[in-house]
């Protein structure tokens, strides 16, 4: 049975296993031990379960409860990896319960949802509820990094619909989210002795011009064109590097930024806006020289073809919560975009939590319990 004590015990076990992403934190162990634990936990349940190589030493965990006929298939998603925990090393991997909250690294993002999906699948088997369509679990690696391993899954498997489980709260179903780009902006100067302004070109001073205009773009354009569900397009400066010493004009300066995209946009739209800023500065200062490098970009998500899944899911949310869910959007990116781009109708929901990517992350235990009931009922109906 799906009980709170079993949920808390399972989630606590998952939290104790360090699965911090080595792409983010060099030397981190990655997801291997967690994947092995989940595989061993699921094997006695009586479903197909396997670890699939997607990168040297790193594997997605996939499980499938085969349906009895030709019903629709449904995939539940929750990611294995977490961010690092340098700010709270003594508590991050030591789960604790206080009231209705369970604290620990990944409690909300996203191990709580791994635990719920595991118990949901086990409940379907134990209750001898075998839908006509397949029920899938995909627990990928690297969501907190490049998310390319979710791409691996959708290239090889094609369920009829997907539910991406992330900590947004149960009263809402996310039907859209922003895309993003991680960009390096490089301004070229000319090194010279500090006493030779007629020779030197100050790359850092010119980068200040760029930053001021980016702030204006954010405050004026992005603020006035906010998406009705996703909010204002994300923008912030992230890193900056430049110069060699106090006595020398800096020959280069590199600014790292994160910038969002809304449905219907690609990162090319943002790059064009930045290049227009460069042209504006160059018109004032002819020796200005800058370029843009896109380090990583992911497109926005907008649900399509999801109406049948919405109808079933929202019905069971309303039964559990006493009111219908609202369609929502997110200003953060999620792997839902990758499933939808592969032609898999996708929605996002999950239990509520706070302090994501920060000390003392927690998830609401009652939300996880309600989510479990919702997912069991949704899988039964949708896949039948």
C-alpha positions as CSV (number, residue, x, y, z in Angstrom):
1,X,0.0,0.0,0.0
2,X,1.0,3.6,-0.6
3,X,1.4,4.8,3.0
4,X,3.1,8.0,4.4
5,X,5.5,5.9,6.4
6,X,6.7,4.0,3.3
7,X,7.0,7.3,1.4
8,X,9.0,9.0,4.1
9,X,11.3,6.0,4.5
10,X,11.9,5.6,0.7
11,X,12.5,9.3,0.1
12,X,14.9,9.4,3.1
13,X,16.9,6.6,1.5
14,X,17.1,8.5,-1.8
15,X,18.2,11.7,-0.1
16,X,21.1,9.9,1.7
17,X,22.6,8.9,-1.6
18,X,24.7,11.7,-3.1
19,X,23.6,12.2,-6.7
20,X,25.0,15.7,-7.2
21,X,25.7,16.5,-10.8
22,X,29.4,16.3,-11.8
23,X,28.7,18.7,-14.7
24,X,27.9,21.3,-12.1
25,X,30.3,20.3,-9.3
26,X,33.5,18.8,-10.4
27,X,34.3,15.6,-8.6
28,X,30.7,14.9,-7.6
29,X,29.7,11.2,-7.7
30,X,26.9,11.6,-10.1
31,X,23.8,9.5,-10.3
32,X,25.1,6.0,-10.6
33,X,24.5,4.8,-7.0
34,X,21.0,6.3,-6.9
35,X,20.2,4.6,-10.2
36,X,21.4,1.3,-8.9
37,X,19.3,1.7,-5.7
38,X,16.1,2.4,-7.6
39,X,16.8,-0.5,-10.0
40,X,17.1,-2.9,-7.2
41,X,14.1,-1.5,-5.5
42,X,11.9,-1.9,-8.6
43,X,13.1,-5.3,-9.7
44,X,11.1,-7.3,-7.1
45,X,8.0,-5.3,-8.0
46,X,7.7,-7.2,-11.3
47,X,8.1,-4.5,-13.9
48,X,10.8,-4.2,-16.6
49,X,13.6,-2.0,-15.3
50,X,17.0,-1.2,-16.7
51,X,19.8,1.3,-16.7
52,X,20.6,2.7,-20.1
53,X,24.1,4.0,-20.9
54,X,23.9,7.6,-22.1
55,X,27.3,8.9,-21.1
56,X,30.5,7.3,-19.8
57,X,29.7,6.1,-16.3
58,X,26.2,7.7,-16.3
59,X,22.9,6.0,-17.0
60,X,19.2,6.8,-17.2
61,X,16.9,4.6,-15.2
62,X,13.9,3.4,-17.2
63,X,11.0,1.2,-16.0
64,X,8.0,-0.1,-17.9
65,X,4.8,-1.7,-16.6
66,X,3.6,-3.4,-19.8
67,X,-0.1,-2.9,-20.5
68,X,-2.5,-5.8,-21.2
69,X,-3.7,-4.4,-24.6
70,X,-3.7,-1.4,-26.9
71,X,-4.4,1.4,-24.5
72,X,-2.6,4.7,-24.4
73,X,0.9,4.8,-22.8
74,X,1.9,7.3,-20.1
75,X,5.4,8.3,-19.0
76,X,6.2,9.7,-15.6
77,X,9.4,11.8,-15.4
78,X,11.6,12.7,-12.4
79,X,15.3,13.4,-12.6
80,X,18.0,11.6,-10.6
81,X,20.5,14.4,-10.2
82,X,20.8,17.3,-7.7
83,X,22.8,20.4,-7.5
84,X,25.8,20.7,-5.1
85,X,25.5,21.3,-1.3
86,X,28.7,23.2,-0.3
87,X,26.6,25.6,1.7
88,X,25.1,23.0,4.0
89,X,27.3,19.9,3.9
90,X,26.4,18.7,7.4
91,X,22.6,18.6,6.7
92,X,22.1,18.1,3.0
93,X,22.3,14.2,3.0
94,X,20.7,13.8,6.4
95,X,17.0,13.8,5.8
96,X,14.8,15.0,8.7
97,X,11.0,15.4,9.2
98,X,9.7,18.5,10.9
99,X,5.9,18.7,10.9
100,X,4.6,18.2,7.4
101,X,7.9,18.9,5.8
102,X,10.8,16.6,4.8
103,X,14.1,18.3,4.6
104,X,17.1,17.3,2.5
105,X,19.0,17.8,-0.7
106,X,16.6,16.9,-3.6
107,X,13.6,16.4,-1.3
108,X,11.5,18.5,-3.7
109,X,13.8,18.7,-6.7
110,X,13.4,16.0,-7.6
111,X,13.8,12.9,-5.4
112,X,10.4,13.3,-3.7
113,X,8.9,12.8,-7.2
114,X,11.1,9.8,-7.9
115,X,9.8,8.2,-4.7
116,X,6.2,9.0,-5.5
117,X,6.5,7.5,-9.0
118,X,8.2,4.4,-7.7
119,X,5.4,3.8,-5.2
120,X,2.8,4.6,-7.7
121,X,4.1,1.9,-10.1
122,X,4.4,-0.6,-7.2
123,X,0.8,0.2,-6.2
124,X,-0.5,-0.5,-9.7
125,X,1.2,-3.9,-9.6
126,X,0.2,-4.9,-6.1
127,X,-3.4,-3.8,-6.6
128,X,-3.4,-5.9,-9.7
129,X,-4.4,-2.9,-11.7
130,X,-3.0,-3.5,-15.1
131,X,-4.0,-0.8,-17.6
132,X,-4.3,-1.7,-21.3
133,X,-1.5,0.8,-22.1
134,X,2.1,0.9,-20.8
135,X,3.1,2.9,-17.8
136,X,6.7,4.2,-18.1
137,X,9.1,5.8,-15.6
138,X,12.0,7.8,-16.9
139,X,14.5,9.0,-14.3
140,X,17.2,10.7,-16.4
141,X,20.6,12.1,-15.4
142,X,21.8,15.6,-15.9
143,X,18.6,17.7,-15.7
144,X,20.5,20.2,-13.6
145,X,23.1,20.4,-16.4
146,X,22.5,20.2,-20.1
147,X,19.4,17.9,-20.0
148,X,20.8,16.2,-23.1
149,X,20.1,12.7,-21.5
150,X,16.4,13.3,-21.6
151,X,16.9,13.9,-25.3
152,X,18.4,10.4,-25.5
153,X,15.2,9.0,-24.1
154,X,12.8,10.8,-26.4
155,X,14.9,9.7,-29.4
156,X,14.5,6.1,-28.6
157,X,11.0,5.8,-26.9
158,X,7.7,7.5,-27.7
159,X,5.0,7.1,-25.1
160,X,1.6,8.7,-26.0
161,X,1.9,11.3,-23.2
162,X,4.2,12.5,-20.4
163,X,3.9,14.0,-17.0
164,X,7.0,15.8,-15.9
165,X,7.1,15.9,-12.1
166,X,8.7,19.1,-10.6
167,X,7.9,21.0,-7.4
168,X,5.3,23.5,-8.5
169,X,2.4,22.7,-6.2
170,X,-0.7,20.5,-6.8
171,X,-3.2,23.3,-7.6
172,X,-1.6,24.1,-10.9
173,X,-0.7,22.2,-14.1
174,X,2.1,23.9,-16.0
175,X,1.4,24.1,-19.8
176,X,4.3,26.4,-20.7
177,X,7.7,27.5,-19.6
178,X,10.4,29.8,-20.8
179,X,13.4,28.7,-22.7
180,X,16.9,30.0,-21.9
181,X,20.3,30.7,-23.2
182,X,23.7,30.8,-21.5
183,X,25.7,33.3,-23.5
184,X,29.2,34.7,-23.4
185,X,29.5,38.3,-24.5
186,X,33.1,39.2,-25.4
187,X,34.4,42.7,-25.9
188,X,37.8,43.2,-27.4
189,X,40.1,46.0,-26.3
190,X,43.7,46.8,-26.9
191,X,46.4,46.2,-24.3
192,X,48.6,49.2,-23.6
193,X,50.4,50.9,-20.7
194,X,48.1,52.8,-18.4
195,X,49.8,56.0,-19.3
196,X,49.0,55.6,-23.1
197,X,45.3,56.2,-23.5
198,X,45.9,57.1,-27.2
199,X,46.9,53.5,-27.7
200,X,44.8,51.4,-25.3
201,X,41.2,50.4,-25.7
202,X,39.5,49.7,-22.4
203,X,37.4,46.5,-22.9
204,X,36.0,46.7,-19.4
205,X,34.7,50.2,-19.8
206,X,33.0,49.2,-23.1
207,X,31.5,46.2,-21.3
208,X,29.9,48.6,-18.9
209,X,28.2,50.2,-21.8
210,X,26.9,46.8,-22.8
211,X,25.6,46.0,-19.3
212,X,23.8,49.3,-19.0
213,X,22.0,48.7,-22.2
214,X,21.1,45.1,-21.3
215,X,19.6,46.4,-18.1
216,X,17.5,48.9,-20.1
217,X,16.4,46.0,-22.4
218,X,15.3,44.1,-19.3
219,X,13.6,46.9,-17.6
220,X,11.9,48.5,-20.6
221,X,11.2,45.7,-23.2
222,X,11.1,42.5,-21.1
223,X,9.0,44.1,-18.4
224,X,6.4,45.5,-20.8
225,X,6.1,42.2,-22.8
226,X,5.8,39.7,-20.0
227,X,4.1,36.4,-20.9
228,X,0.7,36.0,-19.3
229,X,1.7,32.7,-17.6
230,X,5.5,32.6,-17.8
231,X,6.1,36.2,-16.5
232,X,8.9,38.5,-17.6
233,X,11.6,37.1,-19.7
234,X,14.5,36.0,-17.6
235,X,17.7,38.1,-17.7
236,X,20.6,38.4,-15.3
237,X,24.4,38.8,-15.5
238,X,26.2,35.8,-14.2
239,X,30.0,36.0,-14.5
240,X,32.6,38.6,-15.7
241,X,36.3,38.3,-16.4
242,X,38.8,40.8,-17.9
243,X,42.1,42.5,-17.6
244,X,45.5,41.4,-16.5
245,X,46.9,43.9,-14.0
246,X,46.4,47.4,-12.6
247,X,48.8,49.1,-14.9
248,X,47.5,47.8,-18.2
249,X,44.5,48.6,-20.4
250,X,42.4,45.4,-20.6
251,X,42.5,43.8,-24.0
252,X,39.4,41.8,-23.4
253,X,36.4,41.3,-21.2
254,X,33.9,38.5,-21.1
255,X,30.4,38.7,-19.6
256,X,28.4,35.5,-18.9
257,X,24.6,36.0,-18.9
258,X,21.5,33.9,-18.6
259,X,18.6,35.1,-20.8
260,X,15.2,33.7,-21.4
261,X,13.0,33.0,-24.4
262,X,9.2,32.9,-24.6
263,X,7.0,30.5,-26.7
264,X,7.4,31.4,-30.3
265,X,11.0,32.7,-29.8
266,X,14.4,31.1,-30.2
267,X,17.7,32.2,-28.8
268,X,18.4,33.9,-32.2
269,X,15.9,36.6,-31.1
270,X,18.0,37.4,-28.0
271,X,21.2,37.3,-30.0
272,X,19.8,39.8,-32.5
273,X,18.9,42.1,-29.6
274,X,22.4,41.9,-28.2
275,X,23.9,42.5,-31.6
276,X,21.7,45.6,-32.0
277,X,23.1,46.9,-28.7
278,X,26.6,46.3,-30.0
279,X,25.7,48.3,-33.2
280,X,24.3,51.1,-31.0
281,X,27.6,51.4,-29.0
282,X,29.7,51.1,-32.2
283,X,27.8,54.1,-33.6
284,X,29.0,56.1,-30.7
285,X,32.4,54.6,-30.3
286,X,33.8,53.3,-33.6
287,X,36.6,51.3,-31.9
288,X,34.1,49.1,-30.1
289,X,34.3,45.4,-31.0
290,X,32.1,42.7,-29.5
291,X,30.7,39.3,-30.3
292,X,28.3,36.8,-28.8
293,X,28.8,33.1,-28.2
294,X,25.9,30.9,-27.3
295,X,27.2,28.3,-24.9
296,X,23.9,26.5,-24.3
297,X,20.4,27.1,-25.4
298,X,17.1,25.3,-24.9
299,X,13.7,26.3,-26.5
300,X,10.6,27.2,-24.5
301,X,7.8,24.7,-23.8
302,X,4.2,25.1,-24.8
303,X,1.8,22.1,-24.4
304,X,0.1,20.8,-27.6
305,X,-2.1,17.8,-28.1
306,X,-2.5,17.5,-24.3
307,X,-6.2,17.8,-24.0
308,X,-7.0,14.2,-23.3
309,X,-4.3,14.0,-20.6
310,X,-5.5,17.3,-19.1
311,X,-9.0,16.1,-18.8
312,X,-8.1,13.0,-16.9
313,X,-5.4,14.6,-14.7
314,X,-7.5,17.6,-13.8
315,X,-10.5,15.4,-12.9
316,X,-8.4,13.5,-10.4
317,X,-6.8,16.7,-9.0
318,X,-10.2,18.2,-8.4
319,X,-11.4,15.0,-6.6
320,X,-8.3,15.1,-4.4
321,X,-8.1,18.9,-3.7
322,X,-11.8,19.9,-3.9
323,X,-11.3,22.3,-6.8
324,X,-10.0,22.4,-10.4
325,X,-6.3,23.1,-11.1
326,X,-5.3,26.2,-13.0
327,X,-3.2,26.2,-16.1
328,X,0.2,27.8,-15.2
329,X,3.5,28.7,-16.6
330,X,7.1,28.8,-15.3
331,X,9.9,31.3,-15.8
332,X,12.3,28.5,-15.3
333,X,13.2,25.8,-17.9
334,X,12.3,22.2,-17.6
335,X,12.7,19.0,-19.6
336,X,9.0,19.2,-20.6
337,X,10.2,21.1,-23.7
338,X,12.2,18.1,-24.9
339,X,9.3,15.7,-24.6
340,X,6.9,18.1,-26.4
341,X,9.4,18.8,-29.2
342,X,9.6,15.1,-29.8
343,X,5.8,15.1,-30.4
344,X,4.8,13.7,-27.0
345,X,2.0,15.7,-25.4
346,X,3.3,16.8,-22.0
347,X,2.2,18.5,-18.8
348,X,4.1,19.4,-15.7
349,X,3.0,19.2,-12.0
350,X,4.3,18.2,-8.7
351,X,4.3,18.6,-4.9
352,X,5.1,21.9,-3.3
353,X,8.6,22.6,-1.9
354,X,10.9,25.5,-1.1
355,X,14.6,26.4,-0.9
356,X,15.3,24.7,-4.2
357,X,19.1,24.8,-4.9
358,X,19.6,26.3,-1.5
359,X,20.2,25.1,2.1
360,X,17.4,23.3,3.9
361,X,15.4,22.3,0.8
362,X,12.1,20.8,1.8
363,X,9.0,19.2,0.3
364,X,5.5,19.0,1.6
365,X,4.7,15.4,2.6
366,X,0.9,15.8,2.3
367,X,1.4,17.1,-1.2
368,X,3.5,14.0,-2.1
369,X,0.8,11.7,-0.7
370,X,-1.9,13.4,-2.6
371,X,0.2,13.4,-5.8
372,X,0.6,9.7,-5.4
373,X,-3.1,9.1,-5.4
374,X,-3.6,11.5,-8.3
375,X,-1.0,9.7,-10.4
376,X,-2.4,6.2,-9.7
377,X,-5.9,7.2,-10.7
378,X,-4.6,9.1,-13.7
379,X,-2.5,6.2,-15.0
380,X,-5.4,3.8,-14.5
381,X,-7.8,5.9,-16.5
382,X,-5.6,7.4,-19.2
383,X,-3.9,4.1,-20.0
384,X,-7.2,2.2,-20.1
